[in-house]
Amino acid sequence: MGRTKVVGIAGRFGPRYGSSVRKKWRDIVVRRYESYYCPFCGLRVKMKRISVGIWSCSKCGRTFTGGAYQPISSLK
């Protein structure tokens, strides 16, 4: 039985750093690697993060700006 039921991928840190920090880190990593709709081609694909806030669509190759951890920022 694994011990990562609550923290998921952050279970690799074990008991280090505290549970709330590991849960916040887990949420960021899960959102970062999700599939999103491309604002240009409209397909749901994996976006590649080039740098902080700079994203590239793997299908159409367009580069655009977005959030730090996800392509579509709620602040726009």
C-alpha positions in Angstrom: 0.0 0.0 0.0 1.3 3.4 -1.0 1.2 6.3 1.4 0.5 8.9 -1.3 -3.3 8.9 -1.2 -3.7 12.5 -0.1 -0.6 14.2 -1.6 -0.3 12.1 -4.8 2.9 13.0 -6.7 4.2 14.9 -3.8 4.5 11.7 -1.8 8.1 11.4 -3.1 9.1 14.0 -0.6 8.0 11.7 2.3 7.5 13.6 5.6 9.7 16.5 4.6 8.5 20.1 4.1 5.1 19.7 5.8 1.8 18.5 4.4 0.4 21.9 3.3 3.5 22.8 1.3 3.5 19.4 -0.4 -0.3 19.7 -1.3 0.3 23.2 -2.8 3.2 21.9 -4.8 1.1 18.9 -6.0 -1.7 21.3 -7.3 0.8 23.4 -9.2 2.5 20.4 -10.9 -0.8 18.7 -11.8 -2.1 21.9 -13.4 1.2 22.5 -15.3 1.1 19.2 -17.1 -2.6 19.0 -18.0 -3.9 19.2 -21.5 -5.3 22.6 -22.4 -7.2 24.1 -25.4 -4.9 26.0 -27.8 -6.1 29.6 -28.3 -5.1 29.4 -31.9 -5.9 26.0 -33.3 -8.6 25.2 -30.8 -7.4 21.6 -30.1 -7.0 20.1 -26.7 -3.3 19.3 -26.6 -0.3 19.3 -24.3 1.3 22.8 -24.2 5.0 23.1 -23.7 6.3 25.7 -21.3 9.3 27.5 -22.8 9.8 29.8 -19.9 7.8 31.4 -17.1 4.6 32.6 -18.8 5.7 31.6 -22.3 4.0 28.6 -23.8 4.1 26.7 -27.2 1.4 24.5 -28.7 2.8 21.1 -29.7 0.3 20.8 -32.6 0.3 24.2 -34.5 3.7 25.4 -33.1 2.4 28.9 -32.1 4.1 30.6 -29.2 2.0 32.7 -26.8 2.0 34.2 -23.3 -0.1 32.8 -20.4 0.2 32.2 -16.8 3.3 31.0 -14.9 2.1 27.4 -14.3 -0.7 27.1 -16.9 -1.2 28.5 -20.4 -4.5 30.3 -19.7 -4.2 32.8 -16.8 -7.3 33.9 -14.9 -5.8 37.4 -14.6 -6.0 38.2 -18.3 
